[in-house]
Structure formats: C-alpha cells, structure tokens
Amino acid sequence: MFLHVELDARPDRAAARARELAEAGVDGLFTFEGRHDVFLPLAAAAAVTDVELMTNVAIALPRSPLHLAHAAYDLQLISSGRFRLGLGSQIRPHIESRYGSTWGRPAARMRETVLAVRAIFDAWQHQSRLKFHGEFTKHTLMPPAFNPGPNPFGMPPIYLGALGPVMTRSAGEVADGLLVMPFHSVRHFRERTLPAVDAGLSQTGRSRSDFDIVPQVIAAMGDTEDELAAATAGVRQLLAFYGSTPAYAPVLDIEGRADLQPELNALSKRNDVPAMTELIDDCLVTTLAVRGTPAECGREIVNRFGDVAQRVCVYFPGYDVATDQIASLAAALHAV
C-alpha cells in the first residue's frame, strides 16, 4: 500500500520539507487548503522530488473550473505527470463567510465542476472545440492564444472528496477516484461509502477496478507512552472538531453515538475546546482513527482498507511526528 502524507510546511519551506519526506520513503505528498495556497507548495515539491502530488483538497465551489483546470494542467506538466487534482466542496459557512461565494446544491455543483474541468482538459489535450453547457457554468470560448495545447504527460486525474451518499455517488459517477473523508469508521466505510461508490460507478458502466478509492486516516502514532499520549491528545481535538459538524453526524450515528454530535456542536459554539475534547473517549479514538506504533498503525490501516485501496492519506493532527516514524509507517505499508 502506498503512503501519502501532508506537505506540512509553509510555501517558502515546502521544497526542503518535500525532499525530507520523500527521502523518508513516502510515495506521495498532498496539500490541505488551510493557512496557505493549496497549489503553490506542490509546485515547489515537483521540482525536488519524484513522488506523487495531490491537492487534498482544493475547494472547488468558489473557483471557476477554468482556474482549476489551468492549475492542474500546469502542475501535471511540471511534475512530469505525477499530479492528481483532488476537489472538495467545504461547508456552507466557509463558502459564504470565508470565501465570500455562494452556496447551494453542493453535490450537483461538484459533479458539474468535475465534468467542466474534464471538458476543458479534453479541449486542450485533443485540440477539440470547447463546448460545455452546464446548469451552473458555461465554457465555450478557448481562442488559440489561451490554449496551452496537448500536455505531454496527459490529462491529470480528478478525485472528489466525499462523505455523504449523494456526493459519494457523484464521485463514482464522474470522477477518477474518491478521497474518503478522514472522519469515518470502518463500519461507515463498508456499509455506507462503498455501496454509494458502486451505485455511482454503475451509472457509467464502470467497476471498482476503474476507480481509485483513497481512504484518509487520522493517526495517533508514537513509539513511547509519552509520544502516544501527545498524539492521542491531538487526535481527540480534531475528532471533536469534526464531530461537532452536522455533516459528519452519520458517522457517529452508525456507531451508536448520535447523541454526541449536538453536544459537541453546542460546546463548539461556546468555543469550549477542552470540554469537547473530553467527550472523545478511547473507544471513539480507536474507532475513528488508528493508534499505536508505526508498525501497529500500518497493520491496522491494511486490515481496514487493504482489500479495496492501493494508497492511503495519513494525517498526524496536533502533534509533531518524527520523520523516522513516518519512514517506519511507510515501510510497514510497503511490506504488505
């Protein structure tokens, strides 16, 4: 199984960090759209590594499909074909109040965004007429002066981040792969995610062999008790944040913890992070994340996803993980 980890450095330090992680044996690097731009660090990484690169995720709804297409096409070029465009929708408060954009029918908009970006790719790659008429966007003008022409490394694949059944079905229908949201359980993945993927794939006559399922895993990883305690504290806080969001309630519901979501949500509105974190017990940590040494985390990841996934994205939230421990996790996953 291939290991992808976050390129967790400022853009001006991204190249050095990317080189360090690549030397540790990771197979891919991804960026998260948080404090910095999601595309620029990957451009720096492309110049100094030969690992796979991915946005995980670029928030699509505030962006034009043309903006996304240009960024992805150029990263595919400078990385010599190692780029994947991972897209996500975010939630309404962020789209409206942080991005200053409009919200509505996110699954339908994301589906159309994937189709529009692919239509633009196709027009460039095959020098065909651009003719995309969607419900939310239209792309029919591509003069030669604005057309980059065929990419020698082909069109970058498009992945869609999803959790709910409608968005997950959309990924199966129109995308090249699914980025399984980090807040999930094995039961939710098996009973909700995979059936929704299959339903989407069936719409276009595809099977899972034509589609890349990429689980994202939250890990509390360490070699000593002190390291594990610090890692678990960071994981608890992230799980509490995710759990407070109504969109993630189905995961808690399937695990018999539906009552926890409104309680976390109420505490989040008071910004009572310590109280939120205390509600994430050990059982939830091991249900929603993996915990242990690098070897133990590697075995657990393979046990959960090894039969359906070739690669996994792993997060180490709220704590510092040693690079040699990342190397050990990579070795454990590669050994399978």
Buried (B, 14 or more C-beta within 10 A) or exposed (E): BBBBBBBBBEBEEBBEBBBBBBEBBBBBBBBBBEEBBBBBBBBBBBEEBEBBBBBBBBBBBBBBBBBBBBBBBBBBBBBEEBBBBBBBBBBBEBBBEEBEBEBEEBBBBBBBBBBBBBBBBBBBBEEEEBEBEBEBBEBEEBEEEEEEEEBEBEBBBBBBBBBBBBBBBBBBBBBBBBBBBBBBBBEBBEEBBBBBBBBBBEEEEBEBEEBBBBBBBBBBBBBEEEBBEBBBBBBBBBBBBBBBBEBBBBBBBBBEBEEBBEBBBEBBEEEEBEBBBEBBEEEBBBBBBBBBBBBBBBBBBBEBBBEBBEBBBBBBBBBEBBBEBBBBBBBBBEEE
